[in-house]
Amino acid sequence: MTSFQEEVYKVVRKIPKGRIMSYKSVAKKAGRPLSWRAVGNILNRHQEPGLPCHRVIRSNGKIGGYRRGVRKKTLLLKKEGIIIKNDRVCS
């Protein structure tokens, strides 16, 4: 595992239940502000149980991808109280 992957995991682990963060924000907090696509790839391939990667969304408010499917990601977010309309998070 690379140090960037470890940093991404640290940042994502700290996202509280009922809150979200963009891939771009995760990349910035992990020390590589231009690596938001890498963040998505890292989260798609992670093997760490309990990592709340469903709380990471696109900067434009769209849900983004999820290893277990966008529908599952949407359900998890709604369960945590996140309001989603037309595949976008409402703030």
N, C-alpha and C positions, 0 to 999 in steps of 0.2 A: 504494500500500500504506500502511495506517495504522501508526502507531507501535505500537499494540497487536498487530497482526499480526506485526510484526517481532519484538516481545518474545516472542510465542508461538513463533515459529520458533526463536529463540535458545534458549529453554528446551527445546524438543523436540529440537533438535540435540544437546544435552548429555546426553540420556538414553542411558546406555551399553547396549551389546548385552547381552541377557540380563536387563535390568531394565525395570520398567514404572513409569508414573506415572499418576495419575488426571487426568481433565479438570479437576477442581476444583483439584488441586495445581498444574497448569500455569497455570491462571488466577491463582492466588494468587502464584506466582513471577513471572508476567508483569505484576503490579501491579494486577490487577482481580479480587479474590477472589470476587466474585459473578457473574462472566461465564463460567462453565464451559460453558454452552450455546454461547456465541459461540466458544469454543475449538474445540468440535466442528465448528461451521460453517466456521471458518477452515481447519481441517485437511481437511475434506471438499472444499474448493475449491482447495487449494494446488496450485501448478504447479512447485514446487521439487523437482528430482530428488534422490533420496537422503535426503529428509527422513524420519526414522524414525517417522512418525505412527502406525504399527501398535503402537508401545509405549505408547500412551495408551489407558487403559481407564476404565470407570466406577468410581466410588468404592465401589460395592457388590461389586466384583470381577468383574462381568459384562464380557464382551469389548467391547461397544459397537459402534457402526457402523464401517464402513470403505468407502472409495470403491470398492475392488476386490472387495468382498464380505467378509462375516464369515468365511466358510470360509478365504479367502486370509489374512486377518488371523490366524486361529487357527493356520494352518500356519506362518506366519512366526514367531509367538511360540513355538510348539513347537520349531521349528528352532533358536531361540536358547536353548532350555532351560527355557522357562516351562512349568510344569505346569498343564494345563487339564482340568477335569472338569465335566461338565454345564454347559458354556458359562460357567464361572467359573474365574478364576485361583486356584489353590491356593497359599497362602503357606507 
